[in-house]
Amino acid sequence: MSVYVVGQIKITDYEKWIEYKDQVQATLEPYGGKVLFRGSHIDAFVGEIQYPEIVAIEFKSDKMAKAWHNSKSYQSLVSIREKGAEIILHLYK
């Protein structure tokens, strides 16, 4: 059964965010991660949003998603990510 890593994002430094984002794809590939979509908030029907960007990444299992997140290759990007954005990152099935 597929699982999904969903990130809600508030970019604080666009250059750092792009530096991070441009490197993430390579960290996903060994774990079978596939970006399903990225998007920017354009309007609200109900409620307010504090993180206007979103990304959804599909993995074949929670084991693969956790292995990706804990991998040396992804963890090496965390400091760049933290300089570029505030994020909420969750795993869904």
N, C-alpha and C positions, 0 to 999 in steps of 0.2 A: 504494500500500500504506500502510495506517495505521501510525503510530508512536505510542508512548506515553511520556509523561513521568510517571515514578513518583517520588513524594516520600515519604521516610520522615521522620517528624517527632517531635521531643521538645520539647514546649511548655515554655518557661521563664518566660514572662510572659503569662498568659492574655489580659489586656486588649490588649496589643500584638499578640498573635496574631490576635485577632478583628478588630482594626483592619486588619491586613494582609489577612486572609482575605476580609473584606467588600469589598475593592477589587480582588481578583485577577480575578474574573469579567469585569469590564469590559476588562481588558487582554487576555483570551483571545479575545474576540469578533472583533476585526479579523483574527485569524489562524486562525479556524475551530476554535479549541480548545474541547473539550467535556469537562467533568468527568464521568468515568464513575462514580466512586465515591469516597467518603471513608469512613474507618473507624477504629475504635479497637480495639486489641488486647484480646482477652478471655481467651485461654488459649493455651498452647503444647503442641504435640504433640512437637516435637523442637527442641532448642536454646533459647537465650535471645534476647530482643530488647531492644535499647537505645533504639529509636525506636518508641514504642507507637502512633503515629498514622500513617495512610497516606492518600495521595491518588493517583489515576490520572487522567491527562488525555490525551485522544486528539486527535491532529492528523492531517491528511491526508498530510503528508510531513515528513521531517526538516528540510527547508528551512523550512517554516512553523513548526515547533517552535522551531528556532534563531532565527528572526526574532522570534518572540514573546519568547523568553528575553532576547534582546539589545535588545529595543525600549526606547525611552525610557520608555514608560508602565509597563512591568514593572520596569525597573531603578530607577525612582523609588520603588518599594515595598521594595526590598531592605534598606534601612537599618531600616525598620519590622520586616520579617521577622527580621532578625538580632537585634533587641531582644526579639522574642517567642518565638523558637525556634531550636534547632539542627536543621538538616535535611541530608539526603542527597538529591540530586536527579539522576536519571539518565534517559537516553533509550533506549528499547527499540523493537525492531521485531519 
